[in-house]
């Protein structure tokens, strides 16, 4: 059986194909690849969202927000944080308000611009995020455990080449 036949047989047994259901056998290989990548990403993200909510009572947006601040120990200006998260300033303000009330983040005025705020994790926020990040890493390892390490490395390399190509072209 060819790889494509095996792959199709596995997918035909799946309850929900999601984005892949849109693909037809006559479609270009890159279209089918795009739909498979999108479906896989969506499925993994949905599972991570569910686990974060069930285990820690938080949203993926809050987890991502805290992850950015964890990487920047001295904090980030709110507008920079917004650009890292690719969300609006209003969303960042709302998350900041919630997390500040819970004692997870500290908002201080920027010494260079009194109209700007710098947000950083509190010690409690760092401890809380570290616990979530460890669990998150275990979940990712579990979700990808069905793939052998060579395949993971090949996918990583090929997707990296795709990113370089995309960044080099203004589409």
Buried (B, 14 or more C-beta within 10 A) or exposed (E): EEEEEEEEEEBEEEEEBBBBEEBEEEEEEEEBEBBBBBBBEEBBEEBBBEBBEEEBEBBBBBBBBBBBBBEBEEBBBBEBBBEBBEBEEEBBBEBBEBBBEEEBBBBEEEEEEEEEBBBBBBEEBBEBBEEBBEBBEEBEEEBEEEEEEEEEEEEEEEEEEEEEEEEEEEE
